[in-house]
Amino acid sequence: MSVGKALLTIVNCRIYIEKASVELQERFGIVEGGEVNPTIALYLLNKKMADIVDDNGRIVDISKLIECFDKPIYST
């Protein structure tokens, strides 16, 4: 069974689902247009189940997502 690739967008270290198959949405509990957990995004990218673009629509490397893991989520 083939699952179509999802399209993720990364904006300010927040990852959003632009499009995803119904199967991926059900499997991972994600919703098109919604934010996705970075760990799930990393899994999808690592398994070649998704592509990731920046807010200008340019394809970015997985390293862009990994950089976000080093940044604090909340500022004080």
Short mmCIF file of the C-alpha atoms (twelve columns), coordinates in Angstrom:
data_MODEL
# 
_entry.id   MODEL 
# 
loop_
_atom_site.group_PDB 
_atom_site.id 
_atom_site.type_symbol 
_atom_site.label_atom_id 
_atom_site.label_alt_id 
_atom_site.label_comp_id 
_atom_site.label_asym_id 
_atom_site.label_seq_id 
_atom_site.Cartn_x 
_atom_site.Cartn_y 
_atom_site.Cartn_z 
_atom_site.pdbx_PDB_model_num 
ATOM 1  C CA . MET A 1  0.000  0.000  0.000  1 
ATOM 2  C CA . SER A 2  1.471  3.301  -1.051 1 
ATOM 3  C CA . VAL A 3  1.002  6.448  0.975  1 
ATOM 4  C CA . GLY A 4  1.314  9.787  -0.834 1 
ATOM 5  C CA . LYS A 5  3.924  12.210 0.422  1 
ATOM 6  C CA . ALA A 6  2.883  14.871 2.868  1 
ATOM 7  C CA . LEU A 7  3.941  18.478 2.440  1 
ATOM 8  C CA . LEU A 8  5.188  20.277 5.540  1 
ATOM 9  C CA . THR A 9  5.924  23.979 5.935  1 
ATOM 10 C CA . ILE A 10 8.357  25.307 8.532  1 
ATOM 11 C CA . VAL A 11 7.885  28.859 9.803  1 
ATOM 12 C CA . ASN A 12 9.817  30.146 12.830 1 
ATOM 13 C CA . CYS A 13 10.539 26.558 13.926 1 
ATOM 14 C CA . ARG A 14 6.861  25.649 13.834 1 
ATOM 15 C CA . ILE A 15 5.879  22.903 11.420 1 
ATOM 16 C CA . TYR A 16 2.517  22.890 9.667  1 
ATOM 17 C CA . ILE A 17 0.880  20.244 7.465  1 
ATOM 18 C CA . GLU A 18 -0.004 21.725 4.086  1 
ATOM 19 C CA . LYS A 19 -1.275 18.462 2.645  1 
ATOM 20 C CA . ALA A 20 -1.332 14.850 3.741  1 
ATOM 21 C CA . SER A 21 -3.157 11.728 2.672  1 
ATOM 22 C CA . VAL A 22 -6.127 10.577 4.706  1 
ATOM 23 C CA . GLU A 23 -4.099 7.533  5.735  1 
ATOM 24 C CA . LEU A 24 -1.286 9.687  7.162  1 
ATOM 25 C CA . GLN A 25 -3.796 11.954 8.894  1 
ATOM 26 C CA . GLU A 26 -5.466 8.995  10.575 1 
ATOM 27 C CA . ARG A 27 -2.219 7.198  11.399 1 
ATOM 28 C CA . PHE A 28 -0.515 10.178 13.057 1 
ATOM 29 C CA . GLY A 29 -3.521 12.222 14.188 1 
ATOM 30 C CA . ILE A 30 -2.559 15.199 12.045 1 
ATOM 31 C CA . VAL A 31 -4.837 17.687 10.320 1 
ATOM 32 C CA . GLU A 32 -4.134 19.627 7.134  1 
ATOM 33 C CA . GLY A 33 -3.449 23.246 8.007  1 
ATOM 34 C CA . GLY A 34 -2.635 22.337 11.594 1 
ATOM 35 C CA . GLU A 35 0.631  22.280 13.475 1 
ATOM 36 C CA . VAL A 36 2.496  18.991 13.757 1 
ATOM 37 C CA . ASN A 37 4.745  17.715 16.522 1 
ATOM 38 C CA . PRO A 38 8.413  18.125 15.451 1 
ATOM 39 C CA . THR A 39 9.133  14.490 16.329 1 
ATOM 40 C CA . ILE A 40 6.399  13.297 13.963 1 
ATOM 41 C CA . ALA A 41 7.679  15.678 11.278 1 
ATOM 42 C CA . LEU A 42 11.200 14.310 11.705 1 
ATOM 43 C CA . TYR A 43 9.884  10.750 11.411 1 
ATOM 44 C CA . LEU A 44 7.936  11.549 8.232  1 
ATOM 45 C CA . LEU A 45 10.967 13.233 6.672  1 
ATOM 46 C CA . ASN A 46 13.355 10.457 7.686  1 
ATOM 47 C CA . LYS A 47 11.050 7.803  6.207  1 
ATOM 48 C CA . LYS A 48 10.695 9.872  2.991  1 
ATOM 49 C CA . MET A 49 6.970  10.214 3.641  1 
ATOM 50 C CA . ALA A 50 7.081  14.019 3.476  1 
ATOM 51 C CA . ASP A 51 8.856  16.999 1.959  1 
ATOM 52 C CA . ILE A 52 9.427  20.221 3.866  1 
ATOM 53 C CA . VAL A 53 9.415  23.762 2.510  1 
ATOM 54 C CA . ASP A 54 10.026 27.169 4.054  1 
ATOM 55 C CA . ASP A 55 7.498  29.991 4.137  1 
ATOM 56 C CA . ASN A 56 8.639  31.025 0.631  1 
ATOM 57 C CA . GLY A 57 7.848  27.579 -0.790 1 
ATOM 58 C CA . ARG A 58 11.486 26.524 -1.249 1 
ATOM 59 C CA . ILE A 59 12.381 22.960 -0.352 1 
ATOM 60 C CA . VAL A 60 14.615 22.905 2.717  1 
ATOM 61 C CA . ASP A 61 16.911 20.278 4.141  1 
ATOM 62 C CA . ILE A 62 16.022 18.198 7.178  1 
ATOM 63 C CA . SER A 63 18.818 20.050 9.004  1 
ATOM 64 C CA . LYS A 64 16.529 23.109 9.171  1 
ATOM 65 C CA . LEU A 65 14.143 21.100 11.331 1 
ATOM 66 C CA . ILE A 66 16.941 19.673 13.461 1 
ATOM 67 C CA . GLU A 67 18.208 23.197 14.206 1 
ATOM 68 C CA . CYS A 68 14.848 23.923 15.816 1 
ATOM 69 C CA . PHE A 69 15.387 21.196 18.409 1 
ATOM 70 C CA . ASP A 70 18.271 23.262 19.839 1 
ATOM 71 C CA . LYS A 71 16.163 26.399 20.257 1 
ATOM 72 C CA . PRO A 72 14.056 26.985 23.364 1 
ATOM 73 C CA . ILE A 73 10.350 26.632 22.723 1 
ATOM 74 C CA . TYR A 74 9.359  29.330 25.191 1 
ATOM 75 C CA . SER A 75 11.155 32.561 25.963 1 
ATOM 76 C CA . THR A 76 11.171 34.052 29.440 1 
# 
